[in-house]
Amino acid sequence: MSAGLFPPSASSPLEMFLTGTPVHTHQMCQHCKSFRRCAGHGSAELESFKLSQCVNCRTAKYCSKECQRADWRNHKLACKKIEQDRQKLAAETGIASAYDDVQAWLEYYNTPLKNCAIASYRLVETPHMEKDAMFMVVLSYDGRDPRPHRKFKVDSVSRIGRQDFGPQVFALLSDEADRRHYEAMGRVEMGELYYGTGSYGVDVNFAQRKEPFKAIKWFSMDKYTARATLVRQDWFRLFREYVDTGSKMSFCCGKLEGWGTCCCGGWTHDKKRVDDFRKAESKDLPSDLDSLD
Protein backbone atom coordinates (compact mmCIF):
# COMPACT_ATOMS: atom_id res chain seq x y z
CA MET A 1 0.00 0.00 0.00
CA SER A 2 1.15 3.51 -0.71
CA ALA A 3 -0.46 5.95 1.64
CA GLY A 4 -1.72 9.48 1.08
CA LEU A 5 -5.36 8.50 0.74
CA PHE A 6 -5.96 8.52 4.49
CA PRO A 7 -4.35 10.40 7.39
CA PRO A 8 -3.00 7.85 9.88
CA SER A 9 -1.03 9.08 12.84
CA ALA A 10 2.66 8.81 12.05
CA SER A 11 5.53 9.09 14.49
CA SER A 12 9.29 9.08 14.32
CA PRO A 13 12.11 10.28 16.56
CA LEU A 14 13.31 12.22 13.51
CA GLU A 15 11.64 14.64 11.11
CA MET A 16 9.49 13.37 8.25
CA PHE A 17 10.72 13.78 4.70
CA LEU A 18 7.51 15.33 3.37
CA THR A 19 4.44 17.19 4.54
CA GLY A 20 1.22 15.19 4.53
CA THR A 21 0.85 11.45 5.03
CA PRO A 22 4.07 9.52 4.43
CA VAL A 23 4.03 6.64 1.97
CA HIS A 24 4.10 3.57 4.19
CA THR A 25 3.71 -0.17 4.16
CA HIS A 26 1.60 -2.71 5.98
CA GLN A 27 2.18 -6.42 5.53
CA MET A 28 -0.28 -8.21 3.28
CA CYS A 29 -1.16 -11.71 2.14
CA GLN A 30 0.60 -12.40 -1.16
CA HIS A 31 -2.52 -14.11 -2.58
CA CYS A 32 -5.74 -12.55 -1.27
CA LYS A 33 -4.05 -9.16 -0.61
CA SER A 34 -5.64 -8.81 2.83
CA PHE A 35 -3.92 -6.42 5.21
CA ARG A 36 -3.77 -7.16 8.90
CA ARG A 37 -5.02 -3.62 9.40
CA CYS A 38 -8.08 -4.40 7.27
CA ALA A 39 -9.46 -6.49 10.12
CA GLY A 40 -10.02 -3.37 12.20
CA HIS A 41 -8.11 -1.79 15.05
CA GLY A 42 -8.41 -3.73 18.31
CA SER A 43 -10.94 -6.25 16.99
CA ALA A 44 -10.91 -9.97 17.66
CA GLU A 45 -10.54 -10.51 13.90
CA LEU A 46 -7.37 -8.41 13.89
CA GLU A 47 -5.92 -10.34 16.80
CA SER A 48 -6.50 -13.66 15.01
CA PHE A 49 -5.10 -12.49 11.66
CA LYS A 50 -1.56 -13.78 11.26
CA LEU A 51 0.77 -13.88 8.29
CA SER A 52 3.19 -16.78 7.82
CA GLN A 53 6.31 -16.74 5.63
CA CYS A 54 6.98 -19.12 2.78
CA VAL A 55 9.48 -21.52 4.38
CA ASN A 56 11.61 -21.66 1.23
CA CYS A 57 12.12 -18.02 0.25
CA ARG A 58 11.18 -16.49 3.62
CA THR A 59 9.90 -13.48 1.70
CA ALA A 60 6.30 -14.06 0.58
CA LYS A 61 3.69 -13.98 3.35
CA TYR A 62 0.28 -15.67 3.50
CA CYS A 63 -2.72 -15.50 5.80
CA SER A 64 -3.59 -19.20 5.34
CA LYS A 65 -2.41 -22.48 3.85
CA GLU A 66 -5.19 -22.16 1.29
CA CYS A 67 -3.84 -18.83 0.04
CA GLN A 68 -0.31 -20.21 -0.11
CA ARG A 69 -1.39 -23.22 -2.17
CA ALA A 70 -3.49 -21.04 -4.48
CA ASP A 71 -0.57 -18.67 -5.09
CA TRP A 72 2.07 -21.33 -5.75
CA ARG A 73 1.69 -21.21 -9.55
CA ASN A 74 2.61 -17.51 -9.50
CA HIS A 75 5.14 -17.68 -6.70
CA LYS A 76 7.21 -20.75 -7.55
CA LEU A 77 9.56 -19.09 -10.07
CA ALA A 78 10.31 -16.15 -7.76
CA CYS A 79 10.67 -18.55 -4.83
CA LYS A 80 13.26 -20.63 -6.68
CA LYS A 81 15.17 -17.52 -7.83
CA ILE A 82 15.33 -16.10 -4.30
CA GLU A 83 16.73 -19.36 -2.91
CA GLN A 84 19.33 -19.47 -5.70
CA ASP A 85 20.34 -15.87 -4.94
CA ARG A 86 20.59 -16.69 -1.23
CA GLN A 87 22.89 -19.65 -1.82
CA LYS A 88 25.00 -17.79 -4.39
CA LEU A 89 25.53 -14.76 -2.15
CA ALA A 90 26.43 -16.99 0.80
CA ALA A 91 29.00 -18.85 -1.30
CA GLU A 92 30.55 -15.67 -2.71
CA THR A 93 30.78 -13.80 0.61
CA GLY A 94 31.27 -16.64 3.07
CA ILE A 95 28.40 -15.16 5.10
CA ALA A 96 25.53 -17.62 5.41
CA SER A 97 23.04 -14.92 6.40
CA ALA A 98 24.13 -12.33 3.78
CA TYR A 99 20.97 -12.43 1.65
CA ASP A 100 18.63 -12.47 4.64
CA ASP A 101 20.58 -9.61 6.26
CA VAL A 102 20.13 -7.47 3.13
CA GLN A 103 16.40 -8.25 2.97
CA ALA A 104 15.97 -7.49 6.68
CA TRP A 105 17.74 -4.13 6.21
CA LEU A 106 15.51 -3.28 3.23
CA GLU A 107 12.36 -4.18 5.15
CA TYR A 108 13.42 -2.22 8.23
CA TYR A 109 14.16 0.97 6.27
CA ASN A 110 11.52 0.49 3.56
CA THR A 111 9.45 3.50 4.66
CA PRO A 112 12.37 5.97 4.91
CA LEU A 113 13.67 4.67 1.56
CA LYS A 114 10.36 5.32 -0.20
CA ASN A 115 9.78 8.73 1.33
CA CYS A 116 13.34 9.88 0.75
CA ALA A 117 12.99 8.74 -2.87
CA ILE A 118 9.89 10.90 -3.27
CA ALA A 119 11.64 13.83 -1.59
CA SER A 120 14.52 13.46 -4.05
CA TYR A 121 12.10 13.71 -7.00
CA ARG A 122 10.85 17.17 -5.92
CA LEU A 123 7.55 16.46 -7.66
CA VAL A 124 6.03 19.87 -6.93
CA GLU A 125 8.88 21.56 -8.82
CA THR A 126 9.49 18.80 -11.40
CA PRO A 127 6.27 16.82 -12.03
CA HIS A 128 6.74 13.13 -12.86
CA MET A 129 10.45 13.19 -12.17
CA GLU A 130 9.94 9.60 -10.96
CA LYS A 131 9.99 8.58 -14.64
CA ASP A 132 13.44 10.05 -15.19
CA ALA A 133 15.19 9.52 -11.87
CA MET A 134 15.84 6.83 -9.29
CA PHE A 135 16.81 7.17 -5.65
CA MET A 136 20.06 5.30 -4.98
CA VAL A 137 21.76 4.11 -1.79
CA VAL A 138 25.15 2.36 -1.63
CA LEU A 139 25.91 0.23 1.43
CA SER A 140 28.92 -1.66 2.77
CA TYR A 141 28.64 -4.74 4.95
CA ASP A 142 29.96 -4.23 8.47
CA GLY A 143 28.55 -7.08 10.48
CA ARG A 144 29.97 -6.16 13.87
CA ASP A 145 26.49 -5.44 15.24
CA PRO A 146 24.35 -8.62 15.24
CA ARG A 147 21.16 -6.70 14.46
CA PRO A 148 20.43 -6.87 10.68
CA HIS A 149 19.43 -3.20 10.41
CA ARG A 150 22.81 -2.24 11.89
CA LYS A 151 25.01 -4.59 9.84
CA PHE A 152 25.50 -2.11 6.98
CA LYS A 153 26.94 1.38 6.77
CA VAL A 154 25.78 3.95 4.23
CA ASP A 155 28.46 4.91 1.72
CA SER A 156 26.38 7.26 -0.41
CA VAL A 157 22.85 8.60 -0.90
CA SER A 158 21.94 10.16 -4.23
CA ARG A 159 19.46 10.57 -7.03
CA ILE A 160 20.53 9.27 -10.42
CA GLY A 161 18.86 10.59 -13.56
CA ARG A 162 18.34 9.66 -17.15
CA GLN A 163 20.43 12.66 -18.17
CA ASP A 164 23.38 11.39 -16.11
CA PHE A 165 23.75 8.11 -17.98
CA GLY A 166 21.82 8.43 -21.23
CA PRO A 167 18.47 6.73 -21.98
CA GLN A 168 19.80 3.25 -22.76
CA VAL A 169 22.12 2.91 -19.75
CA PHE A 170 19.52 4.41 -17.38
CA ALA A 171 16.93 1.93 -18.66
CA LEU A 172 19.25 -0.89 -17.65
CA LEU A 173 20.19 0.62 -14.28
CA SER A 174 16.61 1.30 -13.27
CA ASP A 175 15.21 -1.94 -14.74
CA GLU A 176 12.80 -0.01 -16.94
CA ALA A 177 11.49 -3.28 -18.38
CA ASP A 178 9.57 -3.76 -15.13
CA ARG A 179 8.17 -0.23 -14.86
CA ARG A 180 5.04 -0.79 -16.97
CA HIS A 181 4.32 -3.93 -14.97
CA TYR A 182 4.32 -2.05 -11.66
CA GLU A 183 2.49 0.93 -13.14
CA ALA A 184 -0.36 -1.41 -14.08
CA MET A 185 -0.49 -2.69 -10.50
CA GLY A 186 -0.53 0.87 -9.14
CA ARG A 187 -3.44 1.89 -11.36
CA VAL A 188 -5.51 -1.03 -10.11
CA GLU A 189 -4.59 -0.29 -6.50
CA MET A 190 -5.27 3.46 -6.54
CA GLY A 191 -7.73 3.97 -9.37
CA GLU A 192 -8.27 7.62 -10.30
CA LEU A 193 -5.95 8.80 -7.52
CA TYR A 194 -2.93 7.04 -9.02
CA TYR A 195 -0.11 9.47 -9.84
CA GLY A 196 2.93 7.40 -10.70
CA THR A 197 5.38 4.65 -9.77
CA GLY A 198 8.65 5.42 -8.07
CA SER A 199 11.71 3.27 -7.50
CA TYR A 200 14.76 3.02 -5.32
CA GLY A 201 17.93 1.04 -5.84
CA VAL A 202 20.30 -0.30 -3.19
CA ASP A 203 23.81 -1.54 -4.02
CA VAL A 204 25.42 -3.59 -1.26
CA ASN A 205 29.19 -4.06 -1.22
CA PHE A 206 30.78 -7.08 0.44
CA ALA A 207 34.57 -7.22 0.82
CA GLN A 208 34.67 -10.75 -0.59
CA ARG A 209 32.57 -9.95 -3.69
CA LYS A 210 33.80 -8.00 -6.71
CA GLU A 211 30.41 -6.65 -7.80
CA PRO A 212 27.79 -5.16 -5.47
CA PHE A 213 24.62 -7.07 -4.72
CA LYS A 214 21.79 -5.07 -6.30
CA ALA A 215 18.17 -4.62 -5.24
CA ILE A 216 15.53 -2.48 -6.96
CA LYS A 217 12.13 -1.82 -5.38
CA TRP A 218 9.03 -0.18 -6.84
CA PHE A 219 6.16 1.63 -5.12
CA SER A 220 2.98 3.49 -6.05
CA MET A 221 2.23 7.15 -5.34
CA ASP A 222 -1.13 8.91 -5.27
CA LYS A 223 -1.92 12.47 -6.29
CA TYR A 224 -1.91 13.71 -2.68
CA THR A 225 1.63 12.44 -2.18
CA ALA A 226 2.75 14.18 -5.38
CA ARG A 227 1.59 17.52 -3.93
CA ALA A 228 3.54 17.13 -0.68
CA THR A 229 6.44 19.51 -0.09
CA LEU A 230 9.85 18.82 1.43
CA VAL A 231 10.26 19.21 5.18
CA ARG A 232 14.03 19.46 4.75
CA GLN A 233 15.99 20.31 1.65
CA ASP A 234 18.85 18.02 2.70
CA TRP A 235 16.80 14.80 2.27
CA PHE A 236 20.03 12.82 1.74
CA ARG A 237 21.35 13.81 5.18
CA LEU A 238 18.01 13.03 6.78
CA PHE A 239 18.11 9.51 5.37
CA ARG A 240 21.60 9.01 6.81
CA GLU A 241 20.27 10.17 10.18
CA TYR A 242 17.57 7.48 10.06
CA VAL A 243 20.16 4.78 9.44
CA ASP A 244 22.76 6.18 11.85
CA THR A 245 20.20 6.19 14.67
CA GLY A 246 18.39 3.01 13.60
CA SER A 247 15.10 4.94 13.49
CA LYS A 248 11.82 3.76 11.99
CA MET A 249 8.58 5.49 11.06
CA SER A 250 5.62 4.11 13.00
CA PHE A 251 1.96 4.26 11.99
CA CYS A 252 -1.38 3.69 13.68
CA CYS A 253 -3.94 3.38 10.91
CA GLY A 254 -6.70 0.95 11.87
CA LYS A 255 -10.16 1.94 10.72
CA LEU A 256 -10.43 5.69 10.58
CA GLU A 257 -13.63 7.14 11.95
CA GLY A 258 -15.65 9.00 9.35
CA TRP A 259 -13.81 7.65 6.31
CA GLY A 260 -15.83 4.48 5.74
CA THR A 261 -12.89 2.34 4.66
CA CYS A 262 -9.79 1.05 6.35
CA CYS A 263 -6.21 2.04 5.63
CA CYS A 264 -5.89 -0.09 2.48
CA GLY A 265 -8.05 2.54 0.81
CA GLY A 266 -10.80 -0.01 0.20
CA TRP A 267 -9.31 -1.77 -2.81
CA THR A 268 -8.55 -5.08 -1.05
CA HIS A 269 -12.26 -5.44 -0.23
CA ASP A 270 -13.23 -5.24 -3.90
CA LYS A 271 -12.99 -8.71 -5.45
CA LYS A 272 -12.76 -7.40 -9.02
CA ARG A 273 -9.91 -5.04 -8.14
CA VAL A 274 -8.08 -7.79 -6.29
CA ASP A 275 -8.48 -10.08 -9.32
CA ASP A 276 -7.29 -7.31 -11.64
CA PHE A 277 -4.32 -6.65 -9.35
CA ARG A 278 -3.37 -10.34 -9.42
CA LYS A 279 -3.52 -10.36 -13.21
CA ALA A 280 -1.29 -7.28 -13.41
CA GLU A 281 1.04 -8.80 -10.82
CA SER A 282 1.38 -12.11 -12.67
CA LYS A 283 1.98 -10.70 -16.15
CA ASP A 284 5.67 -11.07 -17.07
CA LEU A 285 6.46 -11.67 -13.42
CA PRO A 286 9.80 -10.10 -12.41
CA SER A 287 12.17 -12.25 -10.38
CA ASP A 288 12.23 -9.71 -7.52
CA LEU A 289 8.53 -9.22 -6.76
CA ASP A 290 7.90 -6.42 -4.27
CA SER A 291 4.15 -6.31 -3.54
CA LEU A 292 2.84 -2.75 -3.81
CA ASP A 293 1.16 -1.90 -0.57
C-alpha positions in Angstrom: 0.0 0.0 0.0 1.2 3.5 -0.7 -0.5 6.0 1.6 -1.7 9.5 1.1 -5.4 8.5 0.7 -6.0 8.5 4.5 -4.3 10.4 7.4 -3.0 7.8 9.9 -1.0 9.1 12.8 2.7 8.8 12.0 5.5 9.1 14.5 9.3 9.1 14.3 12.1 10.3 16.6 13.3 12.2 13.5 11.6 14.6 11.1 9.5 13.4 8.3 10.7 13.8 4.7 7.5 15.3 3.4 4.4 17.2 4.5 1.2 15.2 4.5 0.8 11.5 5.0 4.1 9.5 4.4 4.0 6.6 2.0 4.1 3.6 4.2 3.7 -0.2 4.2 1.6 -2.7 6.0 2.2 -6.4 5.5 -0.3 -8.2 3.3 -1.2 -11.7 2.1 0.6 -12.4 -1.2 -2.5 -14.1 -2.6 -5.7 -12.6 -1.3 -4.1 -9.2 -0.6 -5.6 -8.8 2.8 -3.9 -6.4 5.2 -3.8 -7.2 8.9 -5.0 -3.6 9.4 -8.1 -4.4 7.3 -9.5 -6.5 10.1 -10.0 -3.4 12.2 -8.1 -1.8 15.1 -8.4 -3.7 18.3 -10.9 -6.2 17.0 -10.9 -10.0 17.7 -10.5 -10.5 13.9 -7.4 -8.4 13.9 -5.9 -10.3 16.8 -6.5 -13.7 15.0 -5.1 -12.5 11.7 -1.6 -13.8 11.3 0.8 -13.9 8.3 3.2 -16.8 7.8 6.3 -16.7 5.6 7.0 -19.1 2.8 9.5 -21.5 4.4 11.6 -21.7 1.2 12.1 -18.0 0.2 11.2 -16.5 3.6 9.9 -13.5 1.7 6.3 -14.1 0.6 3.7 -14.0 3.4 0.3 -15.7 3.5 -2.7 -15.5 5.8 -3.6 -19.2 5.3 -2.4 -22.5 3.9 -5.2 -22.2 1.3 -3.8 -18.8 0.0 -0.3 -20.2 -0.1 -1.4 -23.2 -2.2 -3.5 -21.0 -4.5 -0.6 -18.7 -5.1 2.1 -21.3 -5.8 1.7 -21.2 -9.6 2.6 -17.5 -9.5 5.1 -17.7 -6.7 7.2 -20.7 -7.5 9.6 -19.1 -10.1 10.3 -16.2 -7.8 10.7 -18.5 -4.8 13.3 -20.6 -6.7 15.2 -17.5 -7.8 15.3 -16.1 -4.3 16.7 -19.4 -2.9 19.3 -19.5 -5.7 20.3 -15.9 -4.9 20.6 -16.7 -1.2 22.9 -19.6 -1.8 25.0 -17.8 -4.4 25.5 -14.8 -2.1 26.4 -17.0 0.8 29.0 -18.8 -1.3 30.5 -15.7 -2.7 30.8 -13.8 0.6 31.3 -16.6 3.1 28.4 -15.2 5.1 25.5 -17.6 5.4 23.0 -14.9 6.4 24.1 -12.3 3.8 21.0 -12.4 1.6 18.6 -12.5 4.6 20.6 -9.6 6.3 20.1 -7.5 3.1 16.4 -8.2 3.0 16.0 -7.5 6.7 17.7 -4.1 6.2 15.5 -3.3 3.2 12.4 -4.2 5.2 13.4 -2.2 8.2 14.2 1.0 6.3 11.5 0.5 3.6 9.4 3.5 4.7 12.4 6.0 4.9 13.7 4.7 1.6 10.4 5.3 -0.2 9.8 8.7 1.3 13.3 9.9 0.8 13.0 8.7 -2.9 9.9 10.9 -3.3 11.6 13.8 -1.6 14.5 13.5 -4.0 12.1 13.7 -7.0 10.8 17.2 -5.9 7.5 16.5 -7.7 6.0 19.9 -6.9 8.9 21.6 -8.8 9.5 18.8 -11.4 6.3 16.8 -12.0 6.7 13.1 -12.9 10.4 13.2 -12.2 9.9 9.6 -11.0 10.0 8.6 -14.6 13.4 10.1 -15.2 15.2 9.5 -11.9 15.8 6.8 -9.3 16.8 7.2 -5.6 20.1 5.3 -5.0 21.8 4.1 -1.8 25.2 2.4 -1.6 25.9 0.2 1.4 28.9 -1.7 2.8 28.6 -4.7 5.0 30.0 -4.2 8.5 28.5 -7.1 10.5 30.0 -6.2 13.9 26.5 -5.4 15.2 24.4 -8.6 15.2 21.2 -6.7 14.5 20.4 -6.9 10.7 19.4 -3.2 10.4 22.8 -2.2 11.9 25.0 -4.6 9.8 25.5 -2.1 7.0 26.9 1.4 6.8 25.8 3.9 4.2 28.5 4.9 1.7 26.4 7.3 -0.4 22.8 8.6 -0.9 21.9 10.2 -4.2 19.5 10.6 -7.0 20.5 9.3 -10.4 18.9 10.6 -13.6 18.3 9.7 -17.2 20.4 12.7 -18.2 23.4 11.4 -16.1 23.8 8.1 -18.0 21.8 8.4 -21.2 18.5 6.7 -22.0 19.8 3.2 -22.8 22.1 2.9 -19.7 19.5 4.4 -17.4 16.9 1.9 -18.7 19.2 -0.9 -17.6 20.2 0.6 -14.3 16.6 1.3 -13.3 15.2 -1.9 -14.7 12.8 0.0 -16.9 11.5 -3.3 -18.4 9.6 -3.8 -15.1 8.2 -0.2 -14.9 5.0 -0.8 -17.0 4.3 -3.9 -15.0 4.3 -2.0 -11.7 2.5 0.9 -13.1 -0.4 -1.4 -14.1 -0.5 -2.7 -10.5 -0.5 0.9 -9.1 -3.4 1.9 -11.4 -5.5 -1.0 -10.1 -4.6 -0.3 -6.5 -5.3 3.5 -6.5 -7.7 4.0 -9.4 -8.3 7.6 -10.3 -6.0 8.8 -7.5 -2.9 7.0 -9.0 -0.1 9.5 -9.8 2.9 7.4 -10.7 5.4 4.7 -9.8 8.7 5.4 -8.1 11.7 3.3 -7.5 14.8 3.0 -5.3 17.9 1.0 -5.8 20.3 -0.3 -3.2 23.8 -1.5 -4.0 25.4 -3.6 -1.3 29.2 -4.1 -1.2 30.8 -7.1 0.4 34.6 -7.2 0.8 34.7 -10.8 -0.6 32.6 -10.0 -3.7 33.8 -8.0 -6.7 30.4 -6.7 -7.8 27.8 -5.2 -5.5 24.6 -7.1 -4.7 21.8 -5.1 -6.3 18.2 -4.6 -5.2 15.5 -2.5 -7.0 12.1 -1.8 -5.4 9.0 -0.2 -6.8 6.2 1.6 -5.1 3.0 3.5 -6.1 2.2 7.1 -5.3 -1.1 8.9 -5.3 -1.9 12.5 -6.3 -1.9 13.7 -2.7 1.6 12.4 -2.2 2.7 14.2 -5.4 1.6 17.5 -3.9 3.5 17.1 -0.7 6.4 19.5 -0.1 9.8 18.8 1.4 10.3 19.2 5.2 14.0 19.5 4.8 16.0 20.3 1.6 18.9 18.0 2.7 16.8 14.8 2.3 20.0 12.8 1.7 21.4 13.8 5.2 18.0 13.0 6.8 18.1 9.5 5.4 21.6 9.0 6.8 20.3 10.2 10.2 17.6 7.5 10.1 20.2 4.8 9.4 22.8 6.2 11.9 20.2 6.2 14.7 18.4 3.0 13.6 15.1 4.9 13.5 11.8 3.8 12.0 8.6 5.5 11.1 5.6 4.1 13.0 2.0 4.3 12.0 -1.4 3.7 13.7 -3.9 3.4 10.9 -6.7 0.9 11.9 -10.2 1.9 10.7 -10.4 5.7 10.6 -13.6 7.1 11.9 -15.7 9.0 9.3 -13.8 7.7 6.3 -15.8 4.5 5.7 -12.9 2.3 4.7 -9.8 1.0 6.4 -6.2 2.0 5.6 -5.9 -0.1 2.5 -8.1 2.5 0.8 -10.8 0.0 0.2 -9.3 -1.8 -2.8 -8.5 -5.1 -1.1 -12.3 -5.4 -0.2 -13.2 -5.2 -3.9 -13.0 -8.7 -5.5 -12.8 -7.4 -9.0 -9.9 -5.0 -8.1 -8.1 -7.8 -6.3 -8.5 -10.1 -9.3 -7.3 -7.3 -11.6 -4.3 -6.7 -9.4 -3.4 -10.3 -9.4 -3.5 -10.4 -13.2 -1.3 -7.3 -13.4 1.0 -8.8 -10.8 1.4 -12.1 -12.7 2.0 -10.7 -16.1 5.7 -11.1 -17.1 6.5 -11.7 -13.4 9.8 -10.1 -12.4 12.2 -12.2 -10.4 12.2 -9.7 -7.5 8.5 -9.2 -6.8 7.9 -6.4 -4.3 4.2 -6.3 -3.5 2.8 -2.7 -3.8 1.2 -1.9 -0.6 
